[in-house]
Amino acid sequence: MSRKNYKEIVLVLITFISFHFSGNSQKTIQNIYGRERLSLNGSWKYIIDPYQMGYLDYRQKPFDESKSGKGGFYDNLTSMENSKAEYNFDFEPTLQVPGDWNSQDERLLFYEGTLWYKRDFTVSLKSDKKYFLHFGAVNYESHVYLNGKKLGVHKGGFTPFQFDVSDKLNDGNNFVVVMVDNTRKKDEVPTINTDWWNYGGITRDVTLVTTPASYIEDYKVQLAKADKDNIEGFIQVKGNNKKENVVLEIPELKIKSTFTTDENGYVKFTFPLKKVQYWSPEMPKLYQVTITSSTDKITDKIGFRTIKTVNKDILLNGKSIFLKGISVHDENPLLGGRLRSEGDMRMILNWAKDLGCNYIRLAHYTHNEAMLRLADEVGLFVWAEVPVYWTISWSNPETYKNAENQLTVGIERDKNRASIAIWSVGNETPISNERNIFMGKLIDKARSLDDTRLIAAALEVDREGYIATVDDALGEKLDLASFNEYGGWYWSEPKELPKYSFDIKFNKPVVISEFGAEAVAGFHGDEDTIWSEEFQELFYIKQLEMLERIDGLRGMTPWILVDFKSPRRQHPIHQNFWNRKGLISETGKKKKAFYILQNYYKYKTIDKKK
Ligand code: GCB
C-alpha cells in the first residue's frame, strides 16, 4: 500500500470514528431543568435545503468529511465575507424553537427533507465550569455544528441528546448550526409508515447547561421493586475520578444520608423510608430531594409509589386499581403541530383530567420530559412508549440498536418520575420469528434497566366468528395483557359488539391499549350514520358494555383524546388529513362520546378489595 493510500485510510477511519462514536452525542445529564442554564429557545434562522447543497459537494461527498472540513452551510458565511457564497442565513426568515417546521411555514406543511437552523448566542465563559449543549428532541437526524466545527450526529426524533462543548465555546459570540433531516427511511425507528404527522425540526428545548468541572451526572431515587419501605437508587458523579462523599436529603421526611462513591464517582444505596405520603393520582405528593457532592448540588421533586401485578390485579401501593385512561399524541391540535409550551401540555392534561382519567398513554414515542414532570404534578399515571410501530426492520441489527437506544435514553431520562407506571416496547407489531426475537430482547432490556415498573406492548387480536383471541407469545414475557382492538370500526358494527367475547390466554391484568371510531365534531345523524357524533357515541356505549364482560379488565386507553393530523387520513370531507377518532375535535370541541366515557369513568370502581 502506498503511503498516500495509507494516509487516506487513516483519515477516513478517524473521520468515521469521530463522527460515529466519540463525536456523537453522549449520555445526557439528569434533570437539566434543575441546573444553571441558558435557554437557546426562540427565533432561529433557517434555510430549506432539499438538495442538501449545504452538506454535500457536487460529487455528493459531505463537506465536513473533506480535508478542510469547510464548504457547508455550517460555515455560516455572510456575503460580506465571501461574495460567492450561495446562501446567507442573515436574510432568511426564522422558525420558533421549540416547534416543528410544518406548522410554521406553509411551504413546509408536507416537507420531508433537509433544513438548516442557525442561532447566535453569547456566553461569558468560566474556566472552572463545564458546558453541555442539550437538545430535548430533533426529528429525525441532526448534524450539529458549533462555530463551524462539527459536534456530531444524532438519530431518533423523540429522545434527548447532548454534546460536551466545554473546550469548543468562545468567550463571547458563538453560533450553532443544525442540519435536520426528517426523511422517512425503512430501517429507522419509526419506519416509513406511521399514522401520525412526520413533524420535522427542533421540536423541543435547546439548552446550554453549565455545571462545575465535577458534576452530578445522574441519579435514581425511587422505591425498590414492590417495596414500600425502602428507597433504592444510585448517584453518579463525573469529573473527579476519586472517592467522595455525597449527601442525599429529603427535608420533609427528615432524611439526610451520606454515601461515599467509588473512584468512578458511583454509589448505589438503599435506605428505609418512614411515614411517607405515597404518590397516587388522587394525591400526587412530590418531595423535594437534594443531592450534594463536594462541588455540585441538584434538587428534584420526586414521588414514591409501588406498582406491581398479582394475577389479574394491578396494585398501586398495595391496593388494586383501575387505570382510567386515554391515548394522547404529542400534538396541539389548535396549532396543528407539536406541543411547544407548558401551556400546550397543560391543556392536554386538563382535558384528560376533565374526562375523569387517572392514566394516559403517551403514544407512540418518547414524549417531552416536561410532560412527564407535569403528569407527576397533576396525578396521571403514564404508559410511555418507543416508536417500534407496525412493521419495522426486525432483522437489521442497526434497527435493533436504534430501538434499544431510544428505549434506554427514555428510561434513563424519566426513571425518577412516579407517574410512569408502564414502559411499552411497541405497538401492533406483526408476529414472526424475527419480530419475536427483536421484541423479546427489547423486553429483557427494559426490565434490566428498570424492574420497578411494568413492561407492556400493544398487541393485536385474532378473530374467528364472535371470538377475539389474544395469544401472541410475547404476552408471556409482558406484565399486562394489553392489546388494541377495533371492533365496531375496522371490523363489525357497534350494534354487533354485544355478541363478541374475548379469549385472553394470559392470567394477567387486561389493559386495552386502543379502541376507537371516527366522528366529525358537529356532524350529526342517527346512530347508524358513519362519521356522525351519534355513531361514535353508540360505539362507545357498546364497546364499554362489551369490555366490561372481560374477566380481569384493569384499564383502558381508548384511541384517542383529540383528533390528530395524519397523512394517511385523506377523505376530503370527513378527514382532510385528520384522524377523527378523537373525543375532542381539532378546535377543542368535545364530541358526544366524550361524555359517555366521562360517565363510565365517574362510576368505575374495582369491586374486589385487595
Ligand atoms: C392503531 C394504531 C394507531 C392508529 C389507529 C387508527 O391501531 O396503533 O396509531 O392511529 O390504529 O386510528 O387506526
Boltz pocket constraint, residues with backbone or C-beta under 6 A from the ligand:
constraints:
  - pocket:
      binder: B
      contacts: [[A, 195], [A, 364], [A, 427], [A, 428], [A, 484], [A, 514], [A, 559], [A, 579], [A, 581]]
      max_distance: 6.0
